[in-house]
């Protein structure tokens, strides 16, 4: 996967600028993500647990270092005007693959926790 990602660097670097320094910065971020973060033992996916106002538990999987890059454009010279924001979510194939993995991981984790929780309550409830 890492070799594929590095081979696609020119295809997926945002064309937000023709400035060589800006392009070099995007390439540096891309290379760091592919060479250091992707291969790190630290997870690239974070599972976030929360509870909404109705008491329902929400589980969200978040990709911590995406390969897709968005852009923010200044819309006018008026500082009170909102900028144009293009997040470019999942435009890189590696991001799509990792998003599928994170969904699968979160669903697997939930099913194992339910199973283990059910076994624990049965074990406590049954006489020795």
SERO-4910 file (N, C-alpha, C, O; in steps of 0.05 Angstrom, whole numbers):
BEGIN
 pado doro    nc1    nc2    nc3   cac1   cac2   cac3    cc1    cc2    cc3    oc1    oc2    oc3
  Unk    A     16    -24      0      0      0      0     17     25      0     12     45    -14
  Unk    A     39     25     16     56     48     18     69     55    -10     70     78    -17
  Unk    A     78     35    -24     90     39    -50     70     51    -70     76     69    -86
  Unk    A     45     41    -68     24     52    -86     19     81    -80     16     98    -98
  Unk    A     18     88    -54     12    115    -46     35    134    -55     29    155    -66
  Unk    A     60    126    -51     82    142    -59     84    145    -90     93    166   -100
  Unk    A     75    125   -104     75    126   -133     54    145   -145     56    153   -168
  Unk    A     34    152   -128     13    170   -137     16    199   -128     -3    214   -130
  Unk    A     39    205   -118     42    232   -106     36    255   -124     22    273   -116
  Unk    A     45    254   -149     40    276   -168     10    278   -176      1    299   -183
  Unk    A     -3    255   -176    -32    255   -183    -49    267   -162    -70    279   -168
  Unk    A    -42    264   -137    -59    273   -115    -50    298   -100    -64    306    -81
  Unk    A    -28    310   -108    -20    335    -96    -40    357   -105    -44    359   -129
  Unk    A    -52    372    -87    -71    392    -96    -58    412   -115    -35    420   -112
  Unk    A    -73    421   -135    -63    441   -153    -74    469   -145    -83    484   -161
  Unk    A    -71    474   -119    -81    499   -108    -62    523   -114    -70    546   -112
  Unk    A    -38    516   -123    -18    537   -128      2    528   -148      7    504   -151
  Unk    A     14    547   -162     36    541   -181     62    547   -168     83    543   -180
  Unk    A     62    558   -143     86    565   -129    102    540   -121     90    522   -109
  Unk    A    127    539   -128    144    515   -123    146    509    -93    147    486    -85
  Unk    A    146    530    -77    148    526    -48    123    513    -36    125    495    -19
  Unk    A    100    521    -46     75    509    -37     73    480    -46     65    463    -30
  Unk    A     80    475    -70     80    447    -81     99    430    -65     92    407    -58
  Unk    A    123    440    -59    142    425    -43    131    419    -15    136    398     -4
  Unk    A    116    439     -3    104    434     23     83    412     22     83    395     40
  Unk    A     66    412      2     46    390     -1     61    363     -4     52    344      8
  Unk    A     82    363    -20     97    337    -24    110    328      2    111    304      8
  Unk    A    120    347     18    132    340     44    111    328     63    117    308     76
  Unk    A     88    340     64     66    329     81     58    301     71     55    283     87
  Unk    A     55    298     45     47    272     33     68    251     39     61    229     47
  Unk    A     94    257     35    115    238     40    117    231     70    121    207     77
  Unk    A    114    250     87    114    245    116     91    226    124     95    208    139
  Unk    A     68    232    113     45    215    119     49    186    109     43    167    124
  Unk    A     60    183     85     64    156     74     87    142     87     85    118     91
  Unk    A    109    156     93    133    142    103    134    139    133    145    120    143
  Unk    A    123    158    148    126    158    177    100    150    191    101    134    210
  Unk    A     79    162    183     54    158    198     40    132    190     31    117    208
  Unk    A     38    126    164     25    102    155     39     77    165     26     57    172
  Unk    A     65     78    167     81     54    176     86     53    206     98     35    216
  Unk    A     76     73    221     79     75    249     62     54    264     41     47    254
  Unk    A     71     45    287     54     27    303     30     42    316     12     29    326
  Unk    A     31     68    315      9     84    326    -14     83    306     -9     86    282
  Unk    A    -38     80    316    -61     77    298    -67    102    282    -63    124    292
  Unk    A    -76     98    258    -84    121    241   -114    126    243   -125    145    231
  Unk    A   -128    109    259   -157    112    262   -162    115    292   -152    101    309
  Unk    A   -179    134    299   -187    139    326   -217    134    329   -233    144    313
  Unk    A   -224    118    349   -253    113    354   -261    133    376   -249    133    398
  Unk    A   -281    148    371   -291    168    389   -318    159    400   -337    153    384
  Unk    A   -321    158    426   -346    150    438   -359    174    451   -345    191    464
  Unk    A   -385    177    448   -399    199    461   -428    192    465   -438    172    455
  Unk    A   -441    210    480   -470    206    485   -484    231    477   -476    253    485
  Unk    A   -506    228    463   -521    252    455   -542    259    477   -544    245    497
  Unk    A   -557    280    472   -575    290    493   -598    270    499   -610    272    520
  Unk    A   -604    252    480   -625    232    485   -614    208    499   -630    189    505
  Unk    A   -588    207    505   -577    184    519   -566    162    501   -556    142    511
  Unk    A   -568    166    475   -558    146    456   -527    148    455   -516    170    454
  Unk    A   -515    126    454   -485    125    451   -478    127    421   -489    113    405
  Unk    A   -460    145    415   -451    149    388   -422    141    385   -405    148    402
  Unk    A   -416    126    365   -388    117    359   -380    128    332   -394    124    312
  Unk    A   -358    143    332   -348    155    307   -320    146    303   -303    146    322
  Unk    A   -313    138    279   -286    131    272   -275    154    256   -287    164    237
  Unk    A   -251    163    264   -239    187    252   -211    180    241   -194    169    256
  Unk    A   -207    186    216   -181    182    204   -163    205    212   -169    228    206
  Unk    A   -141    200    226   -125    220    238   -106    235    219    -99    258    222
  Unk    A    -97    221    198    -78    233    179    -87    226    151    -76    208    138
  Unk    A   -107    240    141   -117    234    114    -98    241     92    -81    259     95
  Unk    A   -100    227     69    -84    234     46    -98    255     28    -85    268     12
  Unk    A   -124    257     31   -139    277     16   -134    305     28   -134    308     52
  Unk    A   -130    325     11   -126    352     20   -148    370     10   -155    369    -14
  Unk    A   -159    386     28   -179    405     20   -167    432     16   -143    436     19
  Unk    A   -183    451      8   -174    479      4   -194    498     16   -218    492     18
  Unk    A   -184    521     24   -200    543     33   -193    567     16   -169    574     14
  Unk    A   -213    579      3   -208    601    -15   -221    627     -3   -243    626      7
  Unk    A   -207    649     -6   -219    674      2   -239    682    -20   -232    682    -44
  Unk    A   -263    688    -12   -285    693    -31   -286    722    -41   -295    727    -63
  Unk    A   -277    741    -24   -278    769    -32   -259    785    -14   -246    774      3
  Unk    A   -257    810    -19   -239    827     -3   -253    835     23   -240    847     40
  Unk    A   -278    829     27   -292    835     51   -286    814     72   -292    791     69
  Unk    A   -274    822     95   -266    802    115   -290    790    129   -287    770    143
  Unk    A   -314    801    126   -338    789    138   -351    768    121   -368    753    130
  Unk    A   -343    766     95   -353    745     78   -341    718     85   -317    717     92
  Unk    A   -357    697     84   -346    670     89   -328    661     67   -332    668     43
  Unk    A   -308    645     74   -291    634     52   -305    610     39   -325    600     50
  Unk    A   -295    602     17   -304    578      4   -287    555     14   -263    555     13
  Unk    A   -301    535     25   -287    512     37   -293    487     21   -316    480     17
  Unk    A   -272    474     12   -275    449     -3   -259    428     13   -234    427     10
  Unk    A   -272    411     29   -257    392     46   -244    369     30   -224    357     39
  Unk    A   -254    363      6   -243    341    -10   -242    315      4   -223    300      1
  Unk    A   -262    309     20   -262    284     35   -259    260     16   -273    258     -4
  Unk    A   -242    241     24   -239    215     11   -235    217    -20   -245    200    -35
  Unk    A   -220    236    -29   -213    238    -57   -188    221    -64   -183    217    -87
  Unk    A   -174    213    -44   -150    195    -48   -159    167    -43   -172    162    -22
  Unk    A   -151    147    -60   -160    120    -55   -151    108    -28   -165     92    -17
  Unk    A   -128    117    -18   -119    106      8   -138    115     30   -143    100     49
  Unk    A   -148    139     28   -168    149     48   -193    133     47   -205    127     68
  Unk    A   -202    126     23   -226    110     20   -222     82     32   -239     71     46
  Unk    A   -198     70     27   -192     44     37   -191     44     68   -202     27     81
  Unk    A   -177     65     79   -175     67    108   -202     72    121   -208     63    143
  Unk    A   -219     87    108   -246     93    118   -262     67    120   -277     62    139
  Unk    A   -259     50     99   -272     23    100   -262      6    123   -277     -8    136
  Unk    A   -235      8    127   -223     -8    149   -232      2    175   -238    -14    193
  Unk    A   -234     29    179   -243     40    204   -272     32    210   -278     27    233
  Unk    A   -289     32    190   -316     24    194   -317     -5    203   -332    -12    221
  Unk    A   -302    -22    189   -301    -50    196   -290    -54    224   -301    -71    240
  Unk    A   -269    -40    231   -257    -42    258   -276    -34    280   -278    -47    300
  Unk    A   -290    -12    275   -309     -3    296   -332    -22    299   -341    -27    322
  Unk    A   -342    -33    277   -364    -53    279   -354    -78    293   -369    -89    309
  Unk    A   -330    -87    287   -319   -111    300   -315   -107    329   -322   -124    346
  Unk    A   -304    -83    337   -299    -77    365   -326    -77    380   -327    -87    402
  Unk    A   -346    -65    368   -372    -64    382   -384    -92    386   -394    -98    407
  Unk    A   -382   -109    365   -394   -136    368   -378   -152    388   -391   -168    403
  Unk    A   -352   -149    390   -336   -164    410   -343   -154    438   -345   -170    457
  Unk    A   -346   -128    441   -353   -117    467   -381   -127    476   -385   -133    500
  Unk    A   -400   -128    458   -426   -138    465   -425   -167    473   -437   -175    493
  Unk    A   -410   -183    458   -407   -212    464   -394   -215    491   -403   -231    508
  Unk    A   -372   -201    496   -357   -204    521   -374   -194    545   -374   -205    566
  Unk    A   -389   -172    541   -407   -162    561   -428   -182    568   -435   -186    592
  Unk    A   -440   -194    548   -461   -214    552   -450   -238    567   -463   -249    585
  Unk    A   -426   -247    560   -414   -270    574   -408   -263    603   -413   -280    621
  Unk    A   -399   -239    608   -392   -231    635   -417   -230    653   -416   -239    676
  Unk    A   -439   -220    642   -463   -218    659   -475   -246    664   -486   -250    685
  Unk    A   -472   -264    644   -482   -291    648   -465   -306    669   -476   -321    685
  Unk    A   -439   -301    668   -421   -315    686   -427   -306    715   -425   -322    733
  Unk    A   -432   -280    719   -438   -270    746   -466   -280    756   -469   -285    780
  Unk    A   -484   -283    737   -512   -290    745   -515   -319    751   -532   -327    767
  Unk    A   -498   -336    739   -502   -365    743   -488   -374    769   -465   -365    775
  Unk    A   -500   -392    784   -488   -403    808   -463   -420    802   -462   -433    781
  Unk    A   -443   -420    820   -418   -434    817   -421   -463    816   -402   -478    814
***
